[in-house]
Each structure stands twice: as structure tokens, then as C-alpha cells.
Amino acid sequence: MMVADFIVKKSRLWNEELIRSTFSMTDAKHILSIPLARIPQDDFLVWKGEASGEYFVRSAYKMPLQLLGDPTYLQQQTKYMPFYKKL
């Protein structure tokens, strides 16, 4: 399954029943606490990856620095900044 399968398309809310029946109580609670965008947006590349194909935390720090020139990036992220800092 994909993340989109757990979202009710019309309301743009989590499908709580499906999430609770698929994941443990703890995992479901964490998933349901993730905010969803109310306005659909096109997917865009967030992590370009390393040449090795492995994920490294340092590559995650590089990406925002590269995107700072894109004003829509900051606009989209400002609302959820406290959430991502906790994450």
C-alpha cells in the first residue's frame, strides 16, 4: 500500500479506521498525528539521494539549503515547522 491509500481523497483526512486496523495502536496514533495538506499539491522531489542510493542524515540537511532559493518551499513548510522540529 501507499500513503495515499490511507487518505480519504474528498476530505483530505486520514482514513482512521483503515489506519487503526492496519497498524499497531502506537503506530496508528503517531500516523494520525501527522498533519495533511488541505490543498492537493503536486509531488516534488525532496531527497535526491546519495550516489550510493543510501539515505544519510547529512543529505537531508543539504536539501533545504538547496531549496532556500524557492519561495514556495519556505511558504509550504512554515506552517508545519514545529511538527518537523519535533520529528
Phi, psi and omega in degrees: 000158177248161179305319181302334179292342182262008181245132176283116189300315184291319184266346183059037177242159175297144173276087188302317182299314180295318180296315181293331179275346183261324187247164175296163181302317181295312180296319179300318179300317180292317179298314182293344178275353179280122181289144177251147176293133180282333180251124180302139178230151175293146175294149174216154183291125180255321181236119183279342178086171176260160179302330181284346183086359179268154177266133175231143180302322182300327179289330177291327178286331180292322188300309179300325179296324179288330184270354184301337178286349181263107183298331180290332178299309181295321180299319181289327187272337185303316183298324185257009183305314179301321179298312183290332175294320177295318182298000000 
